[in-house]
Amino acid sequence: MSSAITILVIVVVGFPLLMYLMQDSLLFHPQPLSEVQRVSIRHRFPAVEEIVLEEKGTRLHAWHVKGLPGRPLVIYFGGNAEDVSWMIEDARSRVPGVGWLLVDYRGYGGSEGSPSEATISADALLWYDHAVKELGATNVIAFGRSLGSGAAVFLASERKISSVVLVSPFDSLVEVAKHHYPFLPVGLMLRHPFDSAARAPKLTSPLLCIAATRDQVIPAVHARRLFDAWGGPKQWLELEGADHNDTDGMPAFWPAISAFLQR
């Protein structure tokens, strides 16, 4: 009997504790960029600028795809296992004339440090302020994919954003975690809740929200809840047959984004 109780205690207490301690490695999958990879990217795209900021001794890195004068600048926040340099080609060709700032989270790409909701959110403000003050951006668009939707929504709640594009977004990471781990008290455990739905009703920037019908990572219902809570003008696009990682290959994906950004 005592061994059964011991096993029960280990399961009831030990597993949630293990998940709590491991949550950062489950949520964030940094993709650092080697010097060889960085140099290769520079050779392939000589017109693309690298921007480095120093924040309290930590090196922050982004790729700047320059747009035409007077055109919008898109600040792009990627997914939890994404090296944003892969977006350079699409940024150069998909929406002609629009500029892009592809941001590396801490620990990702060419950025140092460790990612967290606090650092991702604070760095989003740093990149916005740099874009306005140093790059001369007057029309800034926030673009967030998956995890990056949390950063984009946060930025839109704290700075003047012309419009917002969200791909496979969530209402909050707490709600997504409840879907995947319904037997755990995730509301008490999660250190990085990214509660976008709580910010959404006060946001007035136009929104393009893109969801995938077969998304098993962030089911489309979470995107819909965020969309429904949004306070400003909004446009919904659900990609039939798409899953979490192949939205870009759907025929409607880039035309919808291009039309939205050009508008």
C-alpha positions in Angstrom: 0.0 0.0 0.0 2.8 2.4 0.9 4.6 1.8 -2.4 1.4 2.6 -4.3 1.0 5.8 -2.3 4.7 6.7 -3.0 4.2 6.1 -6.8 1.0 8.2 -6.7 2.9 11.1 -5.0 5.7 10.8 -7.5 3.2 11.0 -10.4 1.0 13.7 -8.9 3.8 15.9 -7.6 6.9 14.9 -9.5 5.6 15.1 -13.1 4.1 18.6 -12.7 7.4 19.7 -11.1 9.4 18.2 -13.9 7.2 20.0 -16.5 7.6 23.3 -14.6 11.3 23.0 -14.5 11.5 22.0 -18.2 9.0 24.5 -19.6 11.6 26.9 -21.1 13.1 24.0 -23.1 9.7 22.9 -24.2 8.6 26.4 -25.3 11.8 27.9 -26.7 14.0 26.1 -29.3 16.8 28.6 -30.1 18.3 28.4 -33.5 21.7 30.1 -33.2 23.4 31.2 -36.4 27.1 30.2 -36.9 29.6 32.7 -38.3 29.9 30.5 -41.5 26.1 30.7 -42.0 26.0 34.4 -41.3 28.8 35.1 -43.9 27.0 32.9 -46.4 23.8 34.9 -46.0 25.7 38.1 -46.4 27.2 36.8 -49.7 23.8 35.7 -51.0 22.0 39.0 -50.1 24.6 41.8 -50.2 21.9 44.5 -50.1 20.5 43.1 -46.8 21.8 45.0 -43.8 22.7 43.4 -40.4 21.7 45.5 -37.4 23.2 44.9 -34.0 22.0 46.6 -30.8 23.7 46.3 -27.4 21.3 46.0 -24.5 23.0 45.9 -21.1 25.9 43.9 -22.5 23.8 41.6 -24.6 24.1 41.6 -28.4 20.8 41.7 -30.3 20.7 41.0 -34.0 18.3 41.6 -36.9 18.2 41.5 -40.7 17.1 44.7 -42.4 15.6 44.3 -45.9 15.4 47.8 -47.1 12.2 49.1 -48.6 11.5 52.1 -50.9 11.2 55.5 -49.3 7.8 56.2 -47.8 6.8 52.5 -47.8 5.9 50.6 -44.6 8.4 48.7 -42.5 7.4 45.3 -41.3 8.9 44.1 -38.0 8.8 40.3 -38.1 8.7 38.0 -35.1 9.2 34.3 -35.9 8.2 31.0 -34.3 9.7 29.2 -31.4 12.1 27.1 -33.5 12.7 29.6 -36.3 15.9 31.2 -37.6 14.3 34.3 -39.3 17.0 34.5 -42.0 15.0 32.1 -44.0 12.5 34.9 -44.5 14.9 37.1 -46.3 14.1 35.8 -49.8 10.3 36.2 -49.3 10.8 39.6 -47.7 12.7 40.8 -50.8 10.2 39.4 -53.4 6.7 38.9 -52.0 5.6 42.4 -51.2 7.7 44.8 -53.5 8.8 48.0 -52.0 8.0 47.2 -48.4 10.9 47.1 -45.9 11.4 44.3 -43.3 13.2 44.0 -40.0 13.6 40.3 -39.2 14.2 40.1 -35.5 16.3 37.4 -33.7 15.1 36.6 -30.2 17.8 36.2 -27.6 19.6 33.0 -28.2 18.4 32.8 -31.8 20.2 33.7 -35.0 22.9 36.3 -34.2 21.5 37.4 -30.8 23.0 36.5 -27.5 21.2 35.7 -24.2 18.2 33.6 -23.3 14.6 34.0 -24.5 11.7 34.6 -22.2 8.4 36.5 -22.5 10.0 39.4 -20.6 13.0 39.7 -22.9 11.1 39.1 -26.1 8.6 41.8 -25.2 11.2 44.3 -24.0 13.3 43.7 -27.1 10.3 44.3 -29.4 10.1 47.8 -28.0 13.8 48.3 -28.5 13.5 47.3 -32.2 10.5 49.5 -32.8 12.2 52.5 -31.3 15.3 51.8 -33.3 13.2 51.5 -36.5 11.6 54.8 -35.9 14.6 56.8 -34.6 17.4 55.3 -36.7 15.8 53.8 -39.8 13.2 56.7 -40.2 10.2 54.4 -40.2 6.9 56.2 -40.0 4.6 53.4 -40.9 5.4 50.3 -38.9 3.6 46.9 -39.3 3.9 44.1 -36.7 4.0 40.6 -38.2 4.0 37.7 -35.8 4.1 34.0 -36.5 3.1 31.4 -33.8 5.1 32.4 -30.7 5.9 35.7 -32.5 2.2 36.6 -32.4 2.6 37.2 -28.7 5.5 39.7 -29.4 3.5 41.4 -32.2 0.4 41.8 -30.1 2.4 43.2 -27.2 4.2 45.7 -29.5 0.8 46.8 -30.9 -0.4 47.4 -27.4 2.6 49.6 -26.5 3.5 51.5 -29.6 1.9 53.1 -32.7 1.4 50.3 -35.2 -0.2 50.8 -38.6 -1.5 47.2 -38.9 -0.9 43.7 -37.6 -0.4 40.4 -39.4 -0.7 37.2 -37.3 -0.1 33.7 -38.6 -1.1 30.7 -36.4 -1.5 33.0 -33.4 -2.9 32.1 -30.0 -5.2 33.7 -27.4 -2.7 32.9 -24.7 -0.1 30.2 -24.1 -2.0 29.2 -21.0 -5.0 28.2 -23.1 -2.8 26.4 -25.6 -1.0 24.5 -22.8 -4.4 23.5 -21.3 -5.3 22.0 -24.6 -2.1 19.9 -24.7 -1.9 19.2 -20.9 -5.4 19.2 -19.6 -4.4 17.3 -16.5 -1.8 19.9 -15.3 -2.5 23.2 -13.4 -0.8 25.2 -16.3 -2.3 28.5 -15.2 -0.2 28.3 -12.0 2.9 26.7 -13.7 3.5 28.8 -16.9 6.1 31.5 -16.5 5.5 32.9 -20.0 1.7 33.2 -20.5 1.8 35.7 -23.4 -1.9 36.7 -22.8 -2.6 38.3 -26.1 -6.4 37.9 -25.7 -6.3 40.2 -22.7 -4.7 43.0 -24.8 -6.8 42.5 -27.9 -10.0 44.4 -27.0 -8.0 47.7 -26.7 -6.2 47.3 -30.0 -7.4 49.4 -32.9 -4.9 48.6 -35.6 -6.3 46.7 -38.6 -5.6 43.0 -38.3 -5.0 40.2 -40.8 -5.3 36.9 -38.9 -4.3 33.7 -40.7 -5.1 30.2 -39.3 -4.5 26.7 -40.5 -7.4 24.2 -40.3 -5.1 21.2 -39.5 -2.9 23.0 -37.0 -2.2 20.6 -34.2 0.3 22.8 -32.4 -1.9 25.8 -32.0 -5.4 24.7 -33.1 -7.3 27.3 -35.1 -9.8 27.8 -32.3 -7.1 29.7 -30.3 -6.6 32.1 -33.3 -10.3 32.6 -33.6 -10.7 33.6 -30.0 -7.9 36.2 -30.4 -9.5 37.4 -33.6 -13.0 37.7 -32.0 -11.5 39.7 -29.1 -9.7 42.2 -31.4 -11.0 45.7 -31.0 -10.1 47.1 -34.4 -10.9 46.3 -38.1 -10.0 42.7 -38.8 -9.8 40.2 -41.6 -9.9 36.4 -41.1 -8.2 33.9 -43.4 -8.4 30.2 -42.7 -6.1 28.0 -44.9 -8.0 24.8 -45.7 -5.8 21.7 -45.3 -2.8 23.6 -43.9 -1.0 22.6 -40.8 1.2 24.7 -38.4 4.4 24.6 -40.5 3.2 24.8 -44.1 1.0 27.9 -44.2 3.6 29.7 -46.5 3.0 27.1 -49.2 -0.7 27.6 -49.4 -1.8 29.5 -52.6 -3.7 32.1 -50.7 -1.0 32.9 -48.1 1.2 35.5 -49.7 -1.4 37.1 -52.0 -3.5 37.9 -48.9 -0.6 39.3 -47.0 0.6 41.4 -50.0 -2.9 42.8 -50.6 -3.2 43.6 -46.8 0.2 45.3 -46.6 -0.2 47.2 -49.9 -3.6 48.5 -48.7 
